Amino acid sequence: MSGNKVLRRNVFNKVFGGVCSGLADYFNLDVVLVRVLFAASFLFAGVGGGLYLLLWLVVPSNNILQ
């Protein structure tokens, strides 16, 4: 496993901002699972929406040309 793993929003596999697909890529999880967890935390705890918006603002996107 390489040590240069970086969290980035995946704008090529997004529904809204690419936060869930970026987290799924980073943690090597299924994107559907991450989306379901965010939806459940929004519906039951009310924190999912705020956390999603915060991550959308602070996590850079992967559409940077290299």
C-alpha positions in Angstrom: 0.0 0.0 0.0 1.4 3.4 -0.9 1.8 6.1 1.7 0.7 8.9 -0.6 -3.1 8.3 -0.4 -5.0 11.6 -0.6 -8.7 12.2 0.1 -10.3 13.9 -2.9 -13.9 14.3 -4.0 -14.6 12.1 -7.0 -16.4 14.5 -9.4 -16.5 11.8 -12.1 -18.7 9.5 -10.0 -20.9 12.0 -8.2 -24.5 12.5 -7.3 -24.2 15.9 -5.7 -20.6 16.9 -4.9 -18.6 13.7 -5.1 -18.0 13.4 -1.3 -19.3 9.9 -0.9 -17.5 8.5 -3.9 -14.3 10.2 -2.8 -14.6 8.7 0.7 -15.4 5.3 -0.8 -12.3 5.5 -3.0 -10.1 6.5 -0.1 -11.3 3.8 2.3 -11.8 1.2 -0.4 -15.5 0.8 0.3 -18.5 0.4 -2.0 -19.9 3.9 -2.8 -23.5 2.7 -2.2 -22.6 1.8 1.3 -21.1 5.2 2.0 -24.2 7.0 0.5 -26.5 4.8 2.6 -24.6 5.7 5.7 -24.7 9.4 5.0 -28.4 9.2 4.2 -29.1 7.3 7.4 -27.1 9.7 9.5 -29.0 12.6 8.0 -32.4 11.0 8.6 -31.8 9.6 12.1 -29.2 11.8 13.7 -29.5 15.0 11.6 -25.7 15.4 11.3 -25.2 13.8 7.8 -26.2 16.9 5.9 -23.9 19.3 7.8 -21.0 16.8 7.6 -21.5 16.4 3.9 -21.5 20.2 3.3 -18.4 20.6 5.4 -16.6 17.9 3.5 -17.8 19.3 0.2 -16.2 22.7 1.2 -12.9 21.4 2.6 -12.0 18.3 0.5 -10.5 19.2 -2.9 -11.8 17.6 -6.1 -10.0 15.2 -8.3 -10.5 17.2 -11.5 -7.1 18.8 -11.3 -5.0 18.2 -14.5 -1.7 16.7 -13.6 
